[in-house]
């Protein structure tokens, strides 16, 4: 019996060949991880704490970044999240659960196949019908004054989407001249459309597709009696500012509308319009929509990837069932179709329900008195080294504004990624409430109750 008692457990003899394997296992699984410093957002590990702090300062991690619903890893872009879930080096557990419980368009996770199927029916969108190239008069619009009586804007401003059609000027036709403008509201209603008479003679109507230009469908007949560029710009500004005095906008935009577009600054430049950057939402420059190397995707790619393309279907099914494919810019370039597409992309990102957390034990009064640094760059490096990885992630914030904040009460500019003004309650009708891993927000305390608005 003494010899039997001296034998090691059977499970250990089958798992490890000798004592050296046991030592290696203990070091790799229990000792080594405790010696490394792991980022709470992207899970990268560093030998020294100072390297982790430098990483957090350069990465701008935040709860607003795209996140894997399985392992909770945060990624900088949706493309990097897709690589994490479906790429050649994807995690087996994440990839398996993604295939069974995730929508391939919006990357949302669901707890049952039935809820996922129901969601896909609403998530897959067909491409809008093109407006065509008929000569139509300008659409009338109304100015909507929606400011509250207490002097500041109490709900998110209504957004409009803009797209322009360009023809060529100068001897080689390379100069972009705005020849057609389209503007829609959030409900995809056409509120302004007109052809534009350029100030420079047109030398190329771009009827043939090339690698540089798309087919416009515009002819000399469309521009013969078109509205002058200066008048078009004035009417667009009147719609965008929505009754707000130009040059006297408050920092929050007042009654002015959010302007959505793809590479929208190029359109504004051709229209000779200056519009505040804080009121612009550009799908070409929005960080989660960009490539992993932070290069912009085309609008055609974004619509197919996030609005209507269903992965895993055969080519025959896609060709026979156009509703499974969101196809734009296949022939004549239509500005109305592009406006609707960018508005749908914007609304899909705005509908995300990111849980905005309070800054740990820090009080609102401390923040109001500007006694608390609001970003990692504002903290002393030695103080950051004394914090845990979770504490570092808690005070880290993005270097851009997440569009989900547009659907909530206006947030103070220097605290907008953490704290809000007034109370916010989650919409119980939003489909995101069905996500199994999504935290429920209980409300945001106000930072600016004592601020006098002029």
Buried (B, 14 or more C-beta within 10 A) or exposed (E): EEEEEEEEEEEEEEEBEEEEEBEEEEEEEEEEEEEEBEBBBBEBEBEEBBEBBBBBBEBBBBBBBBBBBBEEBBBBBBBBBBBBBBEEEBBEEBBEBBEEBBBBBBBBBBEEEEBBEBBBEEBBBEBBEBBEBEEEEBBEBEEEEEBEEEEBBEEBBBBBBBBBBBBBBEEEBEBBBBBBBBBBBBEBEBBBBBBBBBEEEBBBBBEEEEEEBBBBBBEEEBBEEBBEBEBBBEBBBBBBBBBBEEEEBBEBBBBBBBBBBBBBBBBBEBBEBEBEEEBBBBBBBBBBBBEBEEEBBEBBEBBBBBBBBBEEEEEEEBEEEEEBBBBBBEEBBBBBBBBBBBBBBBBBBBBBBBEBEBBEEBEBEEBBEEEBBBBBEEBEEEEBBEBEBEBBBBBBBBEBBBBBBBBBBBBBEBBBBBBBBBEBEBEEEBBBEBBEEBEEBEEBBBBBEEEEEE
